[in-house]
Amino acid sequence: MHGRPARWKPRWLHRLSHSIKGRLVALFVLLALAVTAVFLLGSQRWLSAGWQVFAAPLVGDYSQRLAAELGSPPDPARARAQVDRLPLAVSIEGPVVNYQTHPGRFEHRRAAEHGGQDDGAAHGQAPWAGSVLLADGHRVQYTLVAPPEFDRPRYLGWLTLALLLGLTALAYAAVRHQLKPLEAITAGVQAFGSGHFGQPIAVRRPDELGQLAQRINTMAHSLHGMLDAKRALLLAISHELRSPLTRARVNAELLDDSAERQALLRDLGEMRDLISSLLESERLTAGHSALLTERSDLALLAREAAEAHALSHPQAAALLLQLPPPGTAWAQREIDPLRLRLLLRNLLDNAVRHGRPGDVGSAGSVDSADRADGAATELFLRQQDDGRLALGVRDHGPGVAPEHLSQLGQAFYRPDSARLRSSGGVGLGLTLCRLIALAHEGELRFQARQPGLEVAMVW
């Protein structure tokens, strides 16, 4: 089909186009076929020219001897005896005897004679064909013939094909063995890219691929050391800041109530949240091992998060809940409830902070059947067609420009830094959400909506 997308390619063709082993074996086979064809064609040309020079006199002399055995006039019975003894075809033409052991075999000679050509230059005449003119006027012609059909090795073609396939299989096995370290290198690079540096790439051979694996291990070791140093420094600074920050907050609480006191407490609260987020993000870098999982009902957990959000944001618009009923089988999963509550709280706070201003409604939550305002922030849990779960929030605010979507979730990234500073947040909320999703072996997905933004943990 013209214009068919690449994903509709057959799986074997897709794997072959991405397999170095398969392409090398195909290249070897094509090279072998090309070399064989060139060799056979060149040898045929060379042998045909050389045969005419060296074998023609021998064939002529041998033809004279065979013709002498036939007598005068030539005896067809003796000609038949020669054919039974040798792989020959005999033709006798003359005033007394006209006989052919293989009728139609010598028609090209008659055509050549009628065209005025010499017997030795007849069209299609092989150099190993002989012609003898006897003294009694008879012409005896000899030419080689193929052996009888039952004498031919019928299995020769199939044996050749089997040998070719066997050699191809051996070539593939040899190439696969030579390139086998690439599989370990690929798995190691993927593990290093995911932050797992505990298992280095196994170096099995001292060749170029082994040297490549060793260099990648050295690079990963250096990166691991730098990351550990960064984490240690960050954790040390965060822990050291907690004590003076706590003392500063206690002292601020003792001040008289004023606008300056409220601003100071707000700033101290942001610093406390920043330190807590940094510490939590460093814990989550350990991945799934940092989680305390248990069997939980995701729908019930999402409803509890909506109720907690309503209590902490009494002036916010009502949430639209798109959740399955409690007890739904596919909503029962092994999760870390504490971390998922943190994820939902961050997503809901982000939606309230950047959602469309002017949303109306009382604090709390409403089911989809009771929805009154098309711009309500949505909290959803759904099962996708591929079996994965999507738990997230969709707001109806101004959204995020498409060029910023791929960078959301990076630490301290702000699409609009001035607006975010005025509305709160330091750029770590979505980073924590991304780390929580990764620790649950999922991903944090950002999708632009019209209007608004949808952020969901998919796993």
C-alpha positions as CSV (number, residue, x, y, z in Angstrom):
1,M,0.0,0.0,0.0
2,H,1.4,3.3,-1.1
3,G,2.4,5.6,1.8
4,R,2.0,2.9,4.4
5,P,3.7,3.9,7.7
6,A,6.9,2.1,8.7
7,R,5.2,0.4,11.7
8,W,3.3,-1.8,9.2
9,K,6.5,-3.4,8.0
10,P,6.7,-7.2,8.7
11,R,8.4,-7.9,12.0
12,W,11.2,-10.1,10.4
13,L,12.0,-7.3,7.9
14,H,12.0,-4.7,10.7
15,R,14.4,-6.9,12.8
16,L,16.6,-7.6,9.8
17,S,16.9,-3.9,8.9
18,H,18.0,-3.2,12.6
19,S,20.2,-6.2,13.0
20,I,23.9,-5.9,12.2
21,K,24.3,-9.7,12.3
22,G,21.6,-10.2,9.7
23,R,22.9,-7.5,7.4
24,L,26.5,-8.9,7.6
25,V,25.3,-12.4,6.8
26,A,23.2,-11.1,3.9
27,L,26.2,-9.1,2.6
28,F,28.4,-12.2,2.8
29,V,25.9,-14.3,0.9
30,L,25.5,-11.6,-1.8
31,L,29.3,-11.3,-2.1
32,A,29.7,-15.1,-2.4
33,L,27.0,-15.2,-5.1
34,A,28.6,-12.3,-7.0
35,V,32.1,-13.8,-6.8
36,T,30.8,-17.2,-7.9
37,A,28.9,-15.7,-10.9
38,V,31.9,-13.7,-12.0
39,F,34.2,-16.7,-11.6
40,L,31.9,-19.1,-13.6
41,L,31.4,-16.6,-16.4
42,G,35.1,-15.8,-16.7
43,S,36.1,-19.4,-16.5
44,Q,33.5,-20.4,-19.1
45,R,34.8,-17.8,-21.5
46,W,38.5,-18.7,-20.9
47,L,37.9,-22.5,-21.1
48,S,35.8,-22.2,-24.3
49,A,38.5,-20.2,-26.1
50,G,41.3,-22.4,-24.8
51,W,39.5,-25.6,-25.6
52,Q,39.2,-24.7,-29.3
53,V,42.9,-24.2,-29.5
54,F,44.2,-27.3,-27.6
55,A,41.4,-29.8,-28.0
56,A,40.3,-29.4,-31.6
57,P,43.3,-31.3,-33.1
58,L,42.8,-34.1,-30.6
59,V,39.1,-34.4,-31.3
60,G,39.8,-34.4,-35.1
61,D,42.3,-37.2,-34.8
62,Y,40.0,-39.3,-32.5
63,S,37.1,-38.8,-34.9
64,Q,39.3,-40.2,-37.7
65,R,40.0,-43.3,-35.7
66,L,36.3,-43.8,-34.7
67,A,35.2,-43.4,-38.4
68,A,37.8,-46.0,-39.5
69,E,36.1,-48.5,-37.2
70,L,32.8,-48.2,-39.1
71,G,34.2,-49.7,-42.3
72,S,33.3,-48.8,-45.9
73,P,30.5,-48.3,-46.4
74,P,29.9,-47.4,-42.7
75,D,28.0,-50.0,-40.7
76,P,25.1,-48.6,-38.6
77,A,25.5,-51.6,-36.2
78,R,29.1,-50.6,-35.4
79,A,28.0,-47.0,-35.0
80,R,25.4,-48.1,-32.5
81,A,28.1,-50.1,-30.7
82,Q,30.2,-47.0,-30.4
83,V,27.3,-45.0,-29.0
84,D,26.6,-47.8,-26.4
85,R,30.3,-47.7,-25.4
86,L,30.9,-43.9,-25.4
87,P,28.8,-40.8,-24.7
88,L,28.5,-39.9,-28.4
89,A,26.0,-39.2,-31.1
90,V,26.8,-40.4,-34.6
91,S,25.4,-39.2,-37.9
92,I,26.2,-41.0,-41.3
93,E,25.3,-39.3,-44.5
94,G,26.2,-40.5,-48.0
95,P,25.2,-42.3,-51.2
96,V,24.6,-45.7,-49.5
97,V,24.0,-45.2,-45.8
98,N,22.0,-42.4,-44.0
99,Y,21.8,-43.1,-40.3
100,Q,21.6,-41.1,-37.1
101,T,21.8,-42.5,-33.6
102,H,20.2,-39.3,-32.2
103,P,17.7,-37.9,-34.8
104,G,17.7,-34.0,-34.8
105,R,21.0,-33.8,-33.1
106,F,22.9,-32.5,-36.2
107,E,20.4,-30.2,-37.7
108,H,22.5,-27.1,-36.9
109,R,25.3,-28.6,-39.1
110,R,23.0,-28.8,-42.1
111,A,21.9,-25.2,-41.5
112,A,25.5,-24.1,-41.4
113,E,26.3,-25.9,-44.6
114,H,23.4,-24.4,-46.4
115,G,24.5,-21.0,-45.2
116,G,27.9,-21.5,-46.7
117,Q,29.9,-21.8,-43.4
118,D,32.6,-24.2,-42.6
119,D,31.8,-27.1,-40.3
120,G,34.2,-25.9,-37.7
121,A,32.4,-22.5,-37.5
122,A,28.8,-23.6,-37.6
123,H,26.4,-21.8,-35.4
124,G,26.2,-23.4,-32.0
125,Q,28.7,-26.1,-32.9
126,A,30.8,-27.2,-30.0
127,P,34.6,-27.5,-30.4
128,W,34.4,-31.1,-29.3
129,A,32.3,-32.1,-32.3
130,G,34.2,-33.9,-35.2
131,S,33.4,-34.4,-38.9
132,V,35.1,-36.9,-41.1
133,L,34.7,-37.3,-44.9
134,L,35.4,-40.9,-46.0
135,A,36.9,-42.0,-49.3
136,D,33.5,-43.6,-50.4
137,G,31.8,-40.2,-50.1
138,H,30.1,-40.8,-46.7
139,R,30.3,-38.1,-44.1
140,V,30.5,-39.2,-40.4
141,Q,29.9,-36.7,-37.7
142,Y,30.5,-37.1,-34.0
143,T,29.4,-35.0,-31.0
144,L,29.2,-35.5,-27.3
145,V,25.9,-36.1,-25.6
146,A,24.8,-36.0,-22.0
147,P,24.6,-39.2,-20.0
148,P,21.2,-40.9,-19.7
149,E,18.8,-39.4,-17.4
150,F,19.0,-42.3,-14.9
151,D,22.8,-41.8,-14.6
152,R,22.6,-38.2,-13.6
153,P,22.9,-37.5,-9.8
154,R,19.4,-36.0,-9.3
155,Y,20.2,-35.0,-5.8
156,L,23.1,-32.8,-6.8
157,G,21.1,-29.6,-7.0
158,W,19.4,-30.2,-3.7
159,L,22.7,-31.1,-2.1
160,T,24.2,-27.8,-3.4
161,L,21.3,-25.8,-2.0
162,A,21.5,-27.6,1.3
163,L,25.3,-26.9,1.5
164,L,24.6,-23.2,0.7
165,L,22.0,-22.9,3.4
166,G,24.3,-24.7,5.8
167,L,27.2,-22.4,5.1
168,T,24.8,-19.4,5.5
169,A,23.7,-20.8,8.9
170,L,27.3,-21.2,9.9
171,A,28.2,-17.7,8.8
172,Y,25.3,-16.3,10.8
173,A,26.3,-18.3,13.9
174,A,29.9,-17.1,13.5
175,V,28.8,-13.4,13.1
176,R,26.4,-13.8,16.0
177,H,29.2,-15.1,18.2
178,Q,31.5,-12.3,17.2
179,L,28.9,-9.6,17.9
180,K,27.4,-11.2,21.0
181,P,29.1,-8.7,23.4
182,L,26.9,-6.0,21.8
183,E,23.9,-7.4,23.7
184,A,25.6,-7.1,27.0
185,I,26.8,-3.6,26.1
186,T,23.3,-2.5,25.1
187,A,21.8,-3.8,28.3
188,G,24.5,-2.2,30.4
189,V,24.1,1.2,28.7
190,Q,20.3,1.0,29.3
191,A,21.0,0.2,33.0
192,F,23.5,3.1,33.3
193,G,21.0,5.5,31.6
194,S,18.4,4.5,34.2
195,G,20.7,5.2,37.1
196,H,21.6,1.6,37.9
197,F,25.4,1.5,38.2
198,G,25.7,-1.6,40.5
199,Q,26.4,-4.1,37.7
200,P,29.2,-3.3,35.2
201,I,29.2,-4.7,31.7
202,A,30.9,-8.1,31.6
203,V,34.1,-8.0,29.5
204,R,34.3,-11.5,27.9
205,R,36.9,-11.0,25.1
206,P,39.9,-8.8,24.7
207,D,38.9,-7.5,21.3
208,E,37.5,-4.1,20.1
209,L,34.1,-4.8,21.7
210,G,35.7,-5.8,24.9
211,Q,37.7,-2.6,24.9
212,L,34.5,-0.7,24.2
213,A,32.7,-2.3,27.1
214,Q,35.7,-1.5,29.4
215,R,35.6,2.1,28.4
216,I,31.9,2.3,29.0
217,N,32.4,0.8,32.5
218,T,35.1,3.4,33.2
219,M,32.8,6.2,32.1
220,A,29.9,4.9,34.1
221,H,32.1,4.6,37.2
222,S,33.1,8.2,36.8
223,L,29.5,9.3,36.3
224,H,28.4,7.3,39.3
225,G,31.1,8.9,41.5
226,M,30.1,12.4,40.4
227,L,26.4,11.7,41.0
228,D,27.1,10.3,44.4
229,A,29.2,13.4,45.3
230,K,26.4,15.7,44.1
231,R,23.8,13.8,46.2
232,A,26.0,13.7,49.3
233,L,26.6,17.5,49.0
234,L,22.9,18.2,48.4
235,L,21.9,16.0,51.4
236,A,24.4,17.6,53.6
237,I,23.3,21.1,52.8
238,S,19.7,20.2,53.2
239,H,20.2,18.6,56.6
240,E,22.4,21.5,57.8
241,L,19.7,24.1,56.7
242,R,16.9,22.4,58.6
243,S,18.1,23.4,62.0
244,P,18.6,27.2,61.4
245,L,15.4,27.2,59.4
246,T,13.5,25.7,62.3
247,R,14.9,28.3,64.7
248,A,14.1,31.2,62.3
249,R,10.5,30.0,62.0
250,V,10.2,29.8,65.8
251,N,11.6,33.3,66.2
252,A,9.2,34.6,63.4
253,E,6.2,33.1,65.3
254,L,7.1,35.2,68.3
255,L,6.9,38.5,66.4
256,D,3.8,40.7,66.5
257,D,1.2,40.0,63.8
258,S,1.9,42.1,60.8
259,A,2.3,41.9,57.0
260,E,6.0,41.6,57.4
261,R,5.6,38.6,59.8
262,Q,3.2,36.8,57.3
263,A,5.6,37.4,54.4
264,L,8.5,36.0,56.5
265,L,6.6,33.0,57.5
266,R,5.5,32.4,53.9
267,D,9.1,32.6,52.7
268,L,10.3,30.3,55.5
269,G,7.5,27.8,54.6
270,E,8.7,27.8,51.0
271,M,12.3,27.1,52.1
272,R,11.0,24.2,54.3
273,D,9.1,22.8,51.4
274,L,12.1,23.2,49.1
275,I,14.4,21.3,51.5
276,S,11.8,18.5,52.0
277,S,11.3,18.2,48.3
278,L,15.1,18.0,47.8
279,L,15.5,15.3,50.4
280,E,12.5,13.3,49.0
281,S,13.8,13.5,45.5
282,E,17.2,12.2,46.5
283,R,15.5,9.3,48.3
284,L,13.5,8.5,45.2
285,T,16.7,8.2,43.1
286,A,17.0,4.7,44.5
287,G,14.0,3.8,42.3
288,H,11.6,1.0,43.4
289,S,13.7,0.1,46.4
290,A,12.8,3.4,48.0
291,L,9.1,2.5,48.0
292,L,7.1,1.0,50.8
293,T,4.4,-0.8,48.7
294,E,1.2,-2.4,49.8
295,R,-2.0,-3.6,48.0
296,S,-4.2,-0.5,47.7
297,D,-7.4,0.7,46.0
298,L,-6.4,3.5,43.7
299,A,-9.9,4.9,43.4
300,L,-10.3,5.1,47.1
301,L,-6.9,6.8,47.5
302,A,-7.8,9.3,44.8
303,R,-11.0,10.2,46.6
304,E,-9.2,10.7,49.8
305,A,-6.7,13.0,48.0
306,A,-9.6,15.0,46.6
307,E,-11.1,15.4,50.1
308,A,-7.8,16.5,51.5
309,H,-7.4,19.0,48.7
310,A,-10.8,20.5,49.4
311,L,-9.9,21.0,53.1
312,S,-6.6,22.7,52.3
313,H,-8.0,24.8,49.5
314,P,-11.5,25.9,50.7
315,Q,-11.7,28.7,48.1
316,A,-10.8,26.5,45.1
317,A,-13.4,25.3,42.6
318,A,-15.0,21.8,43.0
319,L,-13.1,18.9,41.4
320,L,-14.7,16.7,38.8
321,L,-13.9,13.1,39.8
322,Q,-13.7,10.6,37.0
323,L,-13.0,7.5,39.1
324,P,-14.2,3.9,39.0
325,P,-16.3,2.7,41.9
326,P,-14.3,1.5,45.0
327,G,-13.4,-2.1,44.9
328,T,-12.9,-2.2,41.1
329,A,-10.6,-5.1,40.3
330,W,-8.2,-3.4,37.9
331,A,-7.8,-0.5,40.4
332,Q,-6.2,-2.7,43.0
333,R,-2.4,-2.4,42.7
334,E,0.8,-2.7,44.6
335,I,1.8,0.9,45.3
336,D,3.4,3.2,47.9
337,P,0.3,5.1,49.2
338,L,2.3,7.8,50.9
339,R,4.2,8.7,47.7
340,L,1.0,8.5,45.5
341,R,-0.7,10.9,47.9
342,L,2.3,13.2,47.5
343,L,2.0,12.9,43.7
344,L,-1.7,13.7,43.7
345,R,-1.3,16.6,46.1
346,N,1.4,18.1,43.9
347,L,-0.7,17.7,40.8
348,L,-3.8,19.2,42.3
349,D,-1.8,22.1,43.8
350,N,-0.3,22.7,40.4
351,A,-3.7,22.7,38.7
352,V,-5.2,25.1,41.3
353,R,-2.1,27.4,41.0
354,H,-2.2,27.6,37.2
355,G,-5.8,26.6,36.4
356,R,-8.2,29.1,34.8
357,P,-9.0,31.9,37.2
358,G,-12.6,32.5,37.9
359,D,-13.7,28.8,38.3
360,V,-16.8,28.8,40.4
361,G,-18.1,26.2,42.7
362,S,-17.9,25.3,46.4
363,A,-14.9,23.5,47.8
364,G,-15.2,19.7,47.6
365,S,-15.7,17.3,44.8
366,V,-18.5,16.3,42.3
367,D,-19.0,13.2,40.3
368,S,-19.3,13.5,36.5
369,A,-23.0,13.1,36.7
370,D,-23.3,16.2,38.9
371,R,-20.9,18.3,36.8
372,A,-22.2,21.9,36.4
373,D,-19.1,23.7,35.2
374,G,-17.4,22.6,32.0
375,A,-14.1,24.1,33.2
376,A,-13.8,22.2,36.5
377,T,-10.4,20.6,37.3
378,E,-10.6,16.9,36.6
379,L,-9.1,14.1,38.8
380,F,-9.2,10.8,36.8
381,L,-8.2,7.2,37.0
382,R,-8.7,5.1,33.9
383,Q,-7.5,1.9,32.3
384,Q,-6.0,2.4,28.8
385,D,-6.4,0.1,25.8
386,D,-2.9,-1.3,26.4
387,G,-3.8,-2.3,30.0
388,R,-1.8,0.4,31.6
389,L,-3.3,2.7,34.3
390,A,-3.4,6.5,34.0
391,L,-3.9,8.5,37.3
392,G,-3.7,12.2,36.9
393,V,-5.2,15.7,36.8
394,R,-6.5,17.9,34.0
395,D,-7.0,21.6,34.4
396,H,-8.5,24.2,32.1
397,G,-6.0,27.0,32.4
398,P,-3.8,28.6,29.8
399,G,-1.8,25.4,29.4
400,V,1.9,25.1,28.4
401,A,3.4,25.8,25.0
402,P,4.3,22.7,23.0
403,E,8.0,23.4,23.1
404,H,8.0,23.3,26.9
405,L,6.2,20.0,27.3
406,S,9.3,17.9,26.9
407,Q,11.1,19.8,29.7
408,L,8.3,19.7,32.3
409,G,9.4,17.6,35.2
410,Q,13.0,18.7,35.2
411,A,14.2,20.1,38.5
412,F,13.7,23.9,38.9
413,Y,12.4,24.2,35.3
414,R,9.8,27.0,34.9
415,P,8.1,27.8,31.6
416,D,7.2,31.2,32.9
417,S,9.6,31.9,35.8
418,A,8.1,35.4,36.7
419,R,4.6,34.1,36.9
420,L,5.6,31.0,38.9
421,R,7.5,33.0,41.5
422,S,4.6,35.3,42.1
423,S,2.2,32.4,42.4
424,G,4.4,30.1,44.5
425,G,6.4,27.0,43.7
426,V,10.1,26.4,43.0
427,G,9.9,23.9,40.2
428,L,10.3,20.7,42.2
429,G,6.7,19.5,42.4
430,L,6.5,17.9,39.0
431,T,10.1,16.6,39.5
432,L,8.9,14.7,42.5
433,C,5.9,13.4,40.6
434,R,8.2,12.2,37.8
435,L,10.5,10.4,40.2
436,I,7.5,8.7,42.0
437,A,6.2,7.5,38.6
438,L,9.7,6.2,37.7
439,A,10.0,4.4,41.0
440,H,6.6,2.7,40.3
441,E,8.2,1.6,36.9
442,G,6.0,4.0,35.0
443,E,6.2,7.5,33.5
444,L,4.8,11.0,34.0
445,R,3.0,12.0,30.8
446,F,2.2,15.6,29.8
447,Q,-0.4,16.3,27.2
448,A,-1.6,19.7,26.0
449,R,-5.4,20.0,26.0
450,Q,-7.7,22.7,24.4
451,P,-7.7,24.4,26.8
452,G,-5.4,23.4,29.7
453,L,-2.9,20.7,30.5
454,E,-3.2,17.0,31.5
455,V,-0.6,15.4,33.7
456,A,-0.9,11.7,34.5
457,M,1.2,9.0,36.0
458,V,1.0,6.0,33.6
459,W,2.2,2.6,34.6
